[in-house]
Amino acid sequence: MAYNLVENATMAMKTLGANKLRSGLTMLGIVIGNASVIAMVAAGQAAQDYVTRQFESLGTNVLFITPGDAQRGPDAGVRRADTLTLADAEAVAAEVLAVGAVSPEKSQRLRVTRVAAETQANVLGTTPEYLTVRQVTMAQGRFLSPVDAQLSVAVLGSETAKTLFGERNPIDQSIRIDNVRFTVVGVVTSRGSSFGQNLDETVYIPIEVMVDRLTGQEVGKTSPTVQTIAVSAQSATSASAAHYQITNLLRLRHGLLTQEDDFTVQSQQDLLDTADSITSILVLVLGFTAGISLLVGGIGIMNIMLVSVTERTQEIGLRKAIGAKGSDISAQFTIEAIILAIIGGLIGTSLGLMSIVILTLATPLSAGVSVSAIAVSFTVSGSTGLIFGLLPARRAAQLDPIVALRS
Amino acid sequence: MALIDLQHISKTYGVGDLQVHALKDVSLTIAAGEYCAIMGTSGSGKSTAMNLIGCLDRPTQGHYRLDGIPVDTPTADALADIRNRKIGFVFQQFYLLPQLTAVDNVMLPMVYARVPQSKRRSQAIEALQKVGLGNRLENRPNQLSGGQQQRVAIARAIVNRPKLLLADEPTGALDSQTSQSILDIFASLHRDGMTLVMVTHDAAVGQQCDRIITFRDGQVLSDRPTATENTLEIA
């Protein structure tokens, strides 16, 4: 059998080589299919890795309390944004034993100026605990401290510092946020970006000062609202206890008896799981789309092979007349199809790998070459050749030599 | 013993009112070593007879023994095997594979005979030398003249050393001078002991055989040795 296989393969190569244009066109579908399977799966997995890394950078024992109920389903997008207050954050810090540090966060995009320099930055009102909870390190000076509570001091993100001060030392210099004067006390080290937001274009100020001087008190609120309360649990093991205790405390404080929670507590793991389930679907959809192009490529092979059988009817008749059995003919055509699929697969795989390199160079995604994707697409293209080569091969094998020769 | 032994062979195509009786109760024997022509007008049944003799088709009725083996019942694969080992075919249209060189074309029947690869080339070259094409081994069909292509086809037909060479209008696509060179090759094969059966409508070609079988309306109209003048000349 192996002896026959080599024989048939050699013959098939001669035949395919004799008609290079047609062989090339037949392969094209498989080339594109293979390249897209490999590139798409790699892109999907890279996106998944990227998202995972982003969440992991949040810290493992950090909980996020956000206003509104994220679990409520379709209308989760229109959740109320004003149910969490600074007083809630203070209560959590004071009363929940499993909690380490609490960092309330209130942010707004504002104009930040210094003499002639001007930039837009995310102005983040928070407390000194932010440093601990968010694991920020200082490049220069210090972060906010408890004594700053009522002072107009600001800590700059690395990029904002660069935009406003260039190479000069920004410490003790003053800047204006919405025309309110602030004194710079520190610069944090670069934090990169998170979910599309550049964290280095940030100005950190005391949350009380932000409410008093920039955003003002909200009507009907005794305590300013916050967008997020980031909480670090005492340890990774106390995260679920903290989760439970925070939920109880806030329900009590918000006077919720039978209603749903009007806030959401999520751990980094919760967020990771949610993101994972979304990105898995992304990978699946991308893979499926690419799979369709592979299928189309296979049908292309079948198409051309059917044409080829018709065109080569006389050849088939002659081969049968001189002693080829039906199985010889069908092996011949099947092997031609498989060879087309495999060569197409090889070319497609190299194209796919090239596009992965381009993807890695051109985007923040670091796409790894997935051996399994290559194996899968190779197996698929080989079997596509086999499956879609079978019908034409069967047709060829069944040709009556007399009819075939007279055609 | 007869190489070809047809007994009461009938071949019917179609069904019901559309039935065509291509051959009606034909009995015919051809001995090993004969050189014989099958003649007749189109529709006379000569092509059907040729297909049956060549094991390309099976009779509706009757019995056919080729070289002592009954071949009216075997499966398509068994027939393919018989064609491969016992019969060489030469066609009017040559039917060479354009993508293969002369020697590769000649090697084709040996592929299906499962002849070891090491022996194929030398046997193919030998067959090509026999038809005078030892110097055209690596040419493709489109680089050869019609007569040369037909000689490649003859080499292909004899390479498996068959008992029977079946030629279907072998000179039909060739001019008279080239035709004669092909017939000379047949004559020399005949002298070497090969059995040749040639279908032709050309009386001049038929005259070069030893025996002419003429078909009409699906039956043998006449079966006689050719005029003895040729033999006299040789004698």
Interface residues (C-beta under 8 A of the other chain):
Chain A: E7 M11 K14 T15 G17 A18 N19 Q314 E315 G317 L318 R319 K320 A321 I322 G323 A324 K325 G326 S327 D328 P401 I402 L405
Chain B: N51 G54 L56 D57 A76 D77 A80 D81 R83 N84 R85 F89 F91 Q93 Y95 L97 P98 Q99 L100 D104 L108 P109 V111 Y112 A113 Q117 R156 N160
